[in-house]
Amino acid sequence: MKRLKYLLLFFATFLFDNSGTPIPILTATALISVGKLKIFPSFFTIYMGLLSWDTVTFFAGKKLKSVPFNLRWKFVQKILVEFLNVYIFSEKILLPLCKFVPWVGKFTPFLAGYTGRNFPTLLIIWLGDLLYESTFFFSSLIAGRVFLKFSKILGIVLFAVVILVYLLWKRRISKDIVRHRE
């Protein structure tokens, strides 16, 4: 049962990470904070999920380089050309930091392979994975522990903020209704 958790974490990272919010990382750190997962195995599992995705897409890009594409849709051609231009022009910055940009991190390894980059480029992407994961993993782990420690106070503050927003909204709506009646 314990291994199943980490297997699920691996596949969630492989499939869904870096598509907007690092949900697998945030979920894992929340589970660590409540004692359901361990820190090192979770960190390692997430990293392996990131590496696996990047490796598969990098070599898929290399393989698809030889396949001729006949893109009939002009907007798809335009998007691909623009993305490749941005990628090639800012490669030294993009490679190690690509995972911080939603969706770009998912497709950068593919484009690196497709544009004929070599294995050292993949190593730089892997280093970027480590930077990305470390940033979100440890910051959310700390935030999760702080949240658990002060959850009652934070809950009361959040409740007060919601009530305040509701009262302000109700007051504004009441004024608008009075104006429309006049």
Secondary structure as UniProt FT lines:
FT   HELIX           2..16
FT   TURN            17..18
FT   HELIX           23..33
FT   TURN            34..35
FT   HELIX           39..64
FT   TURN            65..66
FT   HELIX           74..89
FT   HELIX           91..97
FT   HELIX           98..100
FT   TURN            102..103
FT   HELIX           104..114
FT   TURN            115..116
FT   HELIX           119..149
FT   HELIX           151..181
//
